[in-house]
Amino acid sequence: MVSTTTPRSDRPESSLSRLLDRWGIPAPLFLGYVGLLLFMIGDGIESGFIAPFIADNGAGTEVRASYVITVYGVAVMLASWLSGALSELWGPRRVMFIGLAVWLVFDVLFLAVAVTGENYALMLVFYGLRGFGYPMFAFGFLVWITAVAPVARLGAAVGWFYFAFTGGLPTLGSLVASFTNPILGQYGTLWLSVGVLALGGLVCLLGVRERTGYQRLAPAEVKPVQSLVSSLSIAWKKPRVGIGMIVRIINTAPEFGMLVFFPTIFSHQIGFGESRWLLLVSVIYGTNIFFNLIFGVLSDKIGWQTTIFWFGAIGCAVSILLLYFVPMHLGADYYWVALLVGALYGATLAGFVPISALLPSLAPENKGGAMALLNFGAGAATFVGPAIVSLFLGPVGAAGVVIIFAALYVVAAVLTRFLTLPEATKKAVEKNASLQEVAEVPATS
């Protein structure tokens, strides 16, 4: 380990390295964060118009277009799990290369073959398979971060990851599309996204030379099937990791659920109109981006568990109630109040950021398995939230669904109390070690 640390400090850019480390960015991974931001901008360019585009170019109806998006979502969920499990076997960098290649190949086929031929069956296949791309790239890099960053600064390092991730998808990606769609058209903009994403992938994979991500993270004696099974069995072998996965599902399930029925309520029932509703969404996610950093850094000082409990779970339980009931009570004339409570919800959502530092720290000897469950939870949230809406919107109404979401955040707060760090991780914090270094020390009990 000395051989990889000492030479770096002798390089001319060591002052930059020290500055990045002070900000909580692992200096050897800096270009990875830059590349990830570009990659997610490329992926997020389509987010605001892809469903109607598919409907107009082969699907025929919005319902048939939603089936394409659903297939894509299933692939995203599976790939989110595989990104952690395979990073243990092959190393994060190889998984990221596979993710980049999958995205580019199947998106080109989707645009050049399925869209131009208005072939609905091929849309289902190509766009669906493309869903394996971005989770393997992005979450593979997240595994790399958790293996390299010192445990004492892991919250900040993960915060910067989500700054780049959500900064691209959907925030800056949608902003790019708002400028290019009038000039290039939607089809041209989708080809532009291919170029932006490819550039980001190359910056990340060619620019980062840190060696941990080049090699498998699992011990040499661990076989492929054993590694994949362990990425599932860790949920009951290490119950706190399984609990953490549930907390991760609750983190964003209400977010995805509210996007199913909030647009109609805020645009028509409250009377904001579509443009002001979209601005409200921008405020929510724009606030979330910066608070990802704030809570990432703060969590390293006051504790990951404490941050998730108070600012994430309890904070979201309060803010999601305010987000719905305050505008509903005040009406369209108090739009500025809606912006304030929207910003509050976006900020408290970021309170869950340390979960990505906490879960692998609960099982440093099987970081990939822990990250696989964490990422699976992130993917599962995209289904759980809308499913709750579809089940309960009719019987209990919009207000009832929002109360259910608030109750789920309270459940997350209770579960978070069980997510206490093992002694090995506490010692790593004291020694400023990384989780990879913790995993390499044999257990004494």
HUWOLIN-V678500 format. One line per field, one symbol per residue. ss: DSSP state (A for helix, B for strand, O for the rest). A space follows every 50 residues. Layout:
ss: ???
This chain:
ss: OAAAAAAAAAOOOAAAAAAAAAAOOOAAAAAAAAAAAAAAAAAAOOOOOA AAAAAAAAAOOAAAAAAAAAAAAAAAAAAAAAAAAAAAAAOAAAAAAAAA AAAAAAAAAAAAAAAOOOOAAAAAAAAAAAAAAAAAAAAAAAAAAAAAOB AAAAAAAAAAAAAAAAAAAAAAAAAAAAAAAAAAAAAAAAAAAAAAAAAA AAAAAAAOOOAAAAOOOOOOOOOAAAAAAAAAAAAAAOAAAAAAAAAAAA AAAAAAAAAAAAAAAAAAAOOOAAAAAAAAAAAAAAAAAAAAAAAAAAAA AAOAAAAAAAAAAAAAAAAAAAAAAAAAAAOAAAAAAAAAAAAAAAAAAA AAOOAAAAAAAAOAAAAAAAAAAAAAAAAAAAAAAAAAAAAAAAAAAAAA AAAAAAAAAAAAAAAAOOOOOOAAAAAAAAAOOBAAAAAOOOOOO
